Amino acid sequence: MNNQDYKKHLSKAMRWCSHTERCKTDVLQKFRQWNTPQQLHNKILEELETEKFIDERRYANAFVSDKFRFNKWGMIKIQHALKQKSIPELYISEALQQIGEDEYLETARSLMEQKNQQINDEYQKRKQKVFRFMASRGFETGIIFDLWDKMQE
């Protein structure tokens, strides 16, 4: 592998990483799409980290913020998605702590109320559908039960 190939692939990766936050898993996946030679992967990843094009901690923070605020995902779903991208557990827990408890509960309550209003079924079926929806969004069972009980008062 010559130096020119390395520079070409590094430059391409830097350009791609500069558009939005990326993690190592995303970059490795892109290398496979681009047919980047296997022996260059680690060297390019190291360079990208050194030059701050990728940073797993920064990625985790951005991911948590985006998925919670824009997609209205719960912590379970966010945590699972980050684990699938091989983000270290420490970074995941640090990033999840940036979500305020009040904001989290308010988002869950709002989602639950919206879903509940959309369903025209008898009580038990509606409850099942709302619970399944909230669980699919990654909200914790305890929170779902508490919010449902408060909503029924």
N, C-alpha and C positions, 0 to 999 in steps of 0.2 A: 504494500500500500504506500503510495507516494504522498508527499507533503501537499501536493496540489489537490488531491482527492480529499484529504483531511480538511483543508481550508474551504473547499467548495461545500462540503457537507456541514461544516461548522457554521459557515456563513448562512446557509439555508436554514439551519436550526435556529440561529440567533434571530433571523428575520421573523420566523414563525413564532418564536417565544416572545418577541417584543410586542405582538398584537394583543395578547391577553395572558393572564396567569396560566402557567402550565406546571405540571408535576412530572417527575421522572417517568412514571407509567405512560403518560400521554406522549412524551417525547420518544420513548422506546417504541410505542405503537406507530408513531409517525416514521421512525427509522425503517420499520418493516415495510410500510407503504412506499417509502422512497427507495427501497432496496439499498439502504446504507450498509456498507460492509460491516459485518459483526465485530471485527477487530477494532473498529473506530468508535463503537458505541460508548464504552467507558471513558475513553479519552475525551470525546465530545461532551458527554454528560459532566465530567469534572470541570471542563472549561466553562460550560454554561452556568454551573454553580459558582465557580470562582468569580465570574463576571456578573453574577447576580441576575442572569436571565431566567434562572429557575431557583426557587427557594420553597421547600416543602412547607415550612411554617407559614410563609406569606400566602402560599396557595391555599392552605387549610383555612386561614382567616377569610380570604376572599370567597372561597367556596361556601363556607358556612353563612356568611353574610348574604350572598346572592340567593342561595337555595331557601333560606328562611324568609328573606324580605320579598323576593319576587315570586318564588314558586310555592311559598307557604308550606314548606316541609317541616316536619317535626324532627326532634333530635335523633330519634332512632334511625330514621331514613337517611339523614345527613351522615351520621356516624357510619352506617353500613356502606354508603357510597364512597366515603373517604377510605375506609378499610379496603374496599375493592381496588382502590388506586394505590395501595401499599403506603399510605401516609402513616408515619409513626404515631402510636397511641397518644404520646405526650402532646403532639401538635394538635391532634383531634380534640383532646379534652380542653386544651388551652383555648382553641378556637370556639368551641361550644360555649365556653364561659362568657363570651362576649354578648350572647343573647340574654337580655334582661328577663328575669322571671315574669314580671308584670306584662311585658310586651309579648312574651311567649304565650302566656295564658290568654291574653286578649286576642291574639291571632287565632288560637285554637277555639276560643269561644265564638268568635266571629264566623269562622269556617263551619263550625257545628250548627250555628243558627241558620246560616245560608242553606246548608245541606238539608236540614230539618224542614225548612220551608219549601224546598223543591219536591219533597216526597209526599205524595197523597196516598198514604196507606194507613191501615189501622195501627194503633200504638206499637205493638210488639214488632211488626215488620219494619216500621219506620225506625224504631230504635236499633234493630239489627243492621239496617242499611247505613244509618248514621255511624254506628260503631265501626262497621267494616270500612267505611270511607275514611274515618279519622285514623284508624289503624294503618290503612294503606298510605296515608300521608305521613306516617311515622311518629304519631303522637303516642305517648305512654298510656297504657290501659288505665292506670289510677287517675290520671288527668281526665281521660275521656269519661269515666264514671262520675267523677266529681262535677265536671261541667254539665253532664246530662242531668244529674240530680238538681243542680242549681237552676238549670233551665226549666225544669218541671215545677219548681216552686211558685 
